[in-house]
Amino acid sequence: MAEQARFFNMDPATAADARRKGCDPHTLDQAAESMLCYIYANLPSLPVYEGTWLAALASSASPDGVDRISRLPPELLSNIVSRLPSVKDAARTAVLSSHWRRVWLSTPLVLADAQLHPEACGWPPTPATSPAVTAAVSRILDAHPGPFRCVHLVCSHMSAHRARLARWLQLLAAKGVQDLALVNRPWPRDVPLPATLFAVTTLTRLYVGMWTLPGTAALRGASFPHLHELGLGCVEMEQGVVDSLVARSPVLEVLNILGCKAVRLRLVSQSLRCVQISWSRMEDVAVVKAPLLERLILFRPCKIAGGMSTRLRIGDAPKLHAFGYLEPGQVLKVRDTIIMPGIASASTVVTSVKILSLNVCFGVRSDVQMVPTFLRCFPNAKRLHIMSKRCTEPTGNYLTLQFWEESDPEENLVSRITVMSFREFTGDPGEVGFLEFFFRSARALETASVSMANPRFTPFSTQEAYAKVKRSSRIMASESNMVVLGSTGPAGGNMWSLKDGADFSFHDPFSEVEVVG
């Protein structure tokens, strides 16, 4: 029991098996928990109002003792119940009266199993708490006639409850679930997700995490006619599954992929508007035909076999508006041309991109040399966001102001930029050289921000780095707003938020949101 208490995702047998294979089970457990936290943070929010408590209903009687709330129209009562902050609160309204019980049974269900987790057991869930939670979920899914508006089942260790999982998916399909999140708590990581999931045609949003997906054969005849948003987090899958899911979702607008392995991703869609790939290992990402695609975001792609980077090809994407985080080490192919330093022609130009984000190691010469080439490929970019990457093996051969002036003798590559942000600034000579060139050349600049790296994780002096930024900004070619921001975030910057990236109410998904330090 003492050994079990140390793990959130492993039982003693799995931990012992990891040791036999030469792995540290604690390291594996912590890595899995970190990835689960990232998946949880990017799940869609539940459609409830925080702070709307059952106590408000219990005290709904007026001073004269008359219960006027219960006299409201059934549709309004159902709306009240659906917006309570937890399924427990919603179900408890049934004890008020037989009238309220009918209201609860007629209200589209909003269920999050995290709200059923025993508070006394703490968080995160462990294999020991899983049976009680899965039993409660089964009772609710069986009792409620549907429809199911939103169901998040994210805190059970499903390897021990596979029969229940199959039953849940049957009920979800039969009772018309619309918004569904299914996250398995490992170990093992290879729990198969029943193909019954692909029979749920009522889905408008689907997020799955920590499963093995059925193969492409299970997708034959499947259709998601109402699916607008799809998220895949740390799932094992065979080649072509994502392509098939997209092809069978005619109104899909948002595709999020987090922590996955896939050999190739080939995007052909008449409806996709936003594609985000974070912390994933992919050999090739090809935007073949996506006439409505507005945002393409790749955050920290993992190296593939042999240390190679992801190959990225932009084919037919006439509305691509925001593009990042492009890394110089990636192989970028625009239509049929591989982009290399010095290449610039009409065939390599993407005129639709207005917002560009780059990850650059300013201590690596080959990285820096690609920046002017990228700027030539996206000549209409008005907003430029730079993330200064930590260099694992910096050459120390920093390219300073002279390099930038020589690489841009006439074109004035940054003269059109109106908004610029520079994150994780440490004061290295390569960073300073770029800022000096930028501020001297950006004649249309309206707003600029430079965010310091967290000094807890860097050897530089904050005061010295701040002084370097201020000296660089004194030579601004235009009147503009300039702010220097502090950081209390992790080394290398904060993780990318898929929620923010897919929020179309924000014009610029890369815009600075840090608080002044």
N, C-alpha and C positions, 0 to 999 in steps of 0.2 A: 504493500500500500504506500510506503514511503517513497519507493521508486516511482510508482504511478503518479504521485502528487507532483513530481518534478516536471512532468510533460503535459502539454496541452493537446497534442495531436497523436501521441503514440501510446499504445498499451505496452506492458512489460515484454511481451513476446516479440513485438516489432522492434523495440529498443535493443533487445538481445540479438536479434538477427542483424541489425545494423552494425553492432560491435563485431560480430563474426565476419562481416564483410569489410572490416577495417574502417568503418565510418563512425564519427562521433554522433550519437543520437541526439545529444543536446544541441549541437550545431544544426543538425537537420531540422529539429523541432523549432528552433528559433527562426531559421530561414523560412520555414513554412508559415510560421505565425506572422512574420513581417510581410510576406506576400499576401496572406489573408487580410491583414489590416489594410493593405493597399487596395485589394479588391473591395472590401467593405466600404472604404472611403469613396469609392467611385460608383457604388450602386446608386440607382435613382432614389430620390427621397420618397417616403411614403406620402400618400395623399391625405394627410390629416393636419389639423391645426394643433400645434404645440400649446399646452396650457389649457386645453379644453377638457375639463375633468368631469367625471361622473357626479362630483359633488354639486356642480351647477344644476344638474337635473334633479338631484335629491332635494335641493332647496328651491325648486322652481315654483312652489306654491306661493301665492300672494299673501300679504298679511291677514287677509280675512279667511285664510285656510282653503281657498278654492284653487285647485290644480288646473291652471289655464294652459300650461304647456301641453298637456295631454290632449287638449281640444284642438290643437293645431292640425292642419291638413296632413294626411298620411305621408304625402311626398316630402313635406317639410320636416316631419319627424324622422323620416328615413335619412334625410340629408344630415340632420343633427347626429344621428347615431354613426353614420359613415365617417364623420369627421372627428370622432373621439380618438384620443392619442394611442389607444391600444385595443387589441381585440378583447382583452379581459374586460375593459370598461364597457365596450359595446355589448358583450355578452351579459354583463351584469345588469343592463337595463331590463333584461327579460324578467328579473325578479321583482321589478316594481309592480307589475300587473300583467294579466293575460294580454291586455292591449299592447303593452310594450314588448311582450314576447313576440307577438305577431309582427310588430315593427322591425325587431331585430332579424327575424327570419326572412322578412321581405326586403331587407337592406343589402345591397351588393357588399360582399364580404371584403374587408381589408385585414389581412392576416400577416403578422411578422412573428416568426417563432422566437426571435430574440426577446420579445416581450413575455414569452412564456418561460424563459430561463429563470430558475430559482435565484432570487437576488442574494440569498444567503451563501450561495456557492461562488459568488464573484464571477468576474469575466477575465479571460475568455473561457468558453465552455471546455469541458474535459470529457473524455469517453465515459466517465462515471455519471455525468449529468444528462447524457444523450438519451437514454431510455425514457426518462420522464418527459422530456420535451417532445420526442417523437410520438409518444402515446397521446399527449395533449393535442398535437397537430392532427392525429388520426381522428380523435373524437370530434374536433371542430369541423374538419372536412366532411366527415360522415353526417354530422347533424345539420349543417347549413345547406339549404336546398340550392343555393346559388342565386344569381351568378356571382362569380368571384371577380371582384374589381381589381384587387392587387394582392398578390401572395409572395412573400419573401421567406424562403426556407433556407437559412444560411448557417445554422449553428449546430447541426447534428452530424455525428460521425456515422455516415450512412453505410459503411462497409458491413456493419452488423445489422442493418435494417433494410436489406435490399428488397424483401417482399413488401414491406411497407412503402418503400419508394415506388414500386410498380403500381401499388394500389393508389397512391397519391396522384400519380400521373393520369391514371384512368379517371379519377374523380375530377381532376383539373380540366381534362378534356371534355368530360361530360357536362360540367357545370360552367363552361364558358369563361375560363380565366383570361384576363386581358393583359395584365402586367405581372410578369413572373420572374423571380430571381431564385435560382437554385445553386447553392454553394455547398459543396461537401467539405467537411473538415477531415483532412487526411490524418493518419495514414491508414491504408495504402493510398497512393496517388492514382491507381489504375482502376478505381471503381467504375464500372460501365454505366453510362446513363441510358436507360431503356429507350428503345426507338419509339415508344409510345409518345414521347415528347413531340415527335414530328407529326403527330396526328392532331395536335392542338391548333386548329385553324383560326381560333378567335384572338390569338395573341396580337397585341399592338406593341409590346416591349418585352424582350427576353434577354436575361443575363444568366449565364451559367459559369461556374467556376470550380476548379479542382475535380474534373471528371475525365473519363475517356469517352469521347463522343462516338456514336455509331458511325459506321463507314458510309461511303456514298451509296452503296446498295440500298441502305435503309431509307434514303431520300427519294427513291423512285416513287413517283406519284404524290410526294409530299408537296404541300403548298402553304405559304403564309401570306394570304391575300391582304391582311391588315397590319402586318409587322412594319413599324416605323423605325425601331431602334433595336440593335442587336449588339450584345456584349459578350465576349469570350475571354475568360480569365484563367490562365494556367490550365488549359485543357489539352489532353493528348488527342490527336486526331490524325487521320490519314490524309495524304495529299488530295486536294480537290474538294474537301468538305466545305470550307469557307466559300469557295467559288460557287458551289452548288446551292448553299444556303442563300447567298446573295441573288443568284439567278431565280430562285423560287420565291423571292420576296419583292413583288413588283412595285411596292410603295416604300421600300426601305430608304431611309434618309441618313441614318447614323450607324456607322460600323465602328465598334471599339474592340481592339485586340490588346490584351495585357498579359505579358509573361508567357507567351505561347511559342511553340516551335512549329514551323511550317517551312517546307522547302521552297514553295513558290506561292505567291498570291497574284491572281490575275483578275483584275477588276473590270467587269463589264456590267454596267447598270444604267438604266434610264432615269433613276430616281435618287441615287446617292448624292448627298450634299456634304457630308463630313466623314472622313476616314481618319482614325487615330490608332496608331500602333505604338505601344509603350513597352519597353523592357522585353522585347521579343526577339527571337532568333530566326531570321528569315533570309534565305539566300537571294530571293528576287521578289520585288514588288513592282508590278506593272499596271499602270493606269491605262488600260487598252482603250476603253470607250466609256466615258462618264460625262455626258453633256451638262449635267447639273452640279457637278462636284465643285464646291466652293473652298473647302478646307482639307488639306492633306498634311497631317502632323505625325512625324516619327520622332519619338522621344527615346533617346539612349538605346538604340538598337544593339543587341548583343552580337559579338563576333561569331561567325560561323566557322566551319571546319577549316583548319589551316590559318586561322587568324584573319580571314577575309571579312570585309564589311558587306552589308546589304547592298545589292544592286537595285537601283531605283530608276524606273523608266516612266517618263511622262509622254503619253501618246495623245489621245484625243480628250482634252479636258478644257474646253474653251472658256469656262467660267471660274477656273481655279483662281481664287482671290488671295488666300492666305496659305503660306507654304513654310514648313519648318519641322523640326530643327535640323536643317541640312548640315551635314558634317563633311568637311573636306576629304576625309578618308573614304567616304562612300563613293561608289561608282554611279554617277548620274548620267543617264542617257535621255536626251531630249529628241523625241521621234527616233531617228536612226543614227544619231551622232553621239558618241561618248564624249563627255565634257572633260577637257584637259586644260592645263594652264596655257593661256595664249589663244585658245580656240574662240572665235567669235564670228558668227555668220548669221544670216537671216534664218537658216534652218535650226539654229540652236536657241533662238529667242522665244521666250514665253511672255507675251505682252499682257496677259490677263492678271498676273500676280501683282498685287498692290502692297502686300504685307509679307516681308521675308524675315526669317529667323535663321541665324547661323550659329553653330557651335564651333569654336576655333581654339586650338592650342597655339597661343601666340609665341611659345617657345620652340615650335616645330616649323621649320622653314617651308616644308611642303604644304602644311596646312595654310599658312599665311598666303602663300603664292596662289592658292585657289580662290581666295576671297575676291580679288578683282575680276576673275573669270566668272564667278557666280553673279556678281553685280552686273556684268555685261549680259548674262543670260536672262536677267529679269529687269529690263531697262525701265519699266514703268513702276517699280516698287517705290512707294512713297514713305513707307514705314520700315525701319530696319532695326532688328533686335539682335544683339550680339550676346552670346553666352560664352564667357571665357572659361575654357575647359582646363582642368588640372592636367598637366602633362606628366605622364608616367615616366617618360624618358626625354626630358627637354634637351635640345641640342645646345642651348645657351647661345646660339647664333641668332640673336633677336634682330628682326627686320624693323628698323626704325623709320623716322619720317622720310629719310632719303629714298628708301625703297618705295614708299607710297607715291611720292612725287614722280619718281621715274616710271612707275607702272601706269601712271595716269597723266601723261604730259598734256593731253588736249581734251580727252573725253569728259573729265570732271565727273567721275562716276557717282559721287554722292551729292552732287549739287542739287538734285531733285528731292532729296530726302527731307520730309517735314517733321517726322517724329523718329527719335532714336533712343534706344535704351541699351545700356551696357551693364551686364550683370557679372557678379563674382570678380570684381576688379581687385587686383592685388598690388598694383603699382609696378609690375614688371616693365622693363624697357619696351618690349614689343607692344604691350597694351598702351603705354603712353604714346608711342610713335603713331599708332592708329588714331588715337583720340586727337592728337595734334593735327594730323592730316584731315581728319573728319571735320573738326571745328573750323579749320581754315577754309575748307572747300564747300561745306554745306550751306549754300546761300539761301535756300528756301526753308531752312530749319526753323521750326516754331517751338518745339518742346524737346528737351533732352534730359535724360536721367542716367546717373551712374550709381550702381548699387555695389557697395563694398562687399567683399567676402567676409564671412563671420571671422573676426579676429581670433576666436578661440581655436580655430583649426588652421591658422596660417601663421608663419613666423614674422610677417611684415608688421610695421608700425602703422596703426590706423591714421595717426596724425600725418605721417609722411605721405601715405597714399592719398589722403584727402588733399594735401597741399599740391600733389602732382596733378590731380584732377582740376583743381582751381587754376593752376598755371596753364594747363592745356586749354581751358575754356576761355581764357582772356583774349585769345586770338579768334574768337567767333566771327565768321563772315557775315552774320545776320543778327538782328535783335531777336532773341528767343528766351524762353523760360528754361532755366537750368537748375536741376536739383540733384543733390548728392544724398543717397539713401544708405542707411545702415542695414545690417542683417543680423538676425539671431537664429537663422535657419541652419540646416545641416551643411556639412562640407559638400561643396559642389552645387549647392542650391537646392531648392525644394523640388519634390516630385511633381511631375506634370499631373494636373487635374483633368481627367476626361470629362467631368461634368462641365468645367469652365470652357473647355475646348469645343464642346457641342452646344454651348449656349449661344444661340444666334441673336440674342438681344444685345450681346457685346460685339461691336464691330471688329475689334482687334483682340483675338484670343491670347496674344502674346504680351498685351500691355502690362506695364509695371503695376504691381499691387502691394509691394512691400511698404512698411511703415518707416517713416524717417527715424533714424537711430540717433 
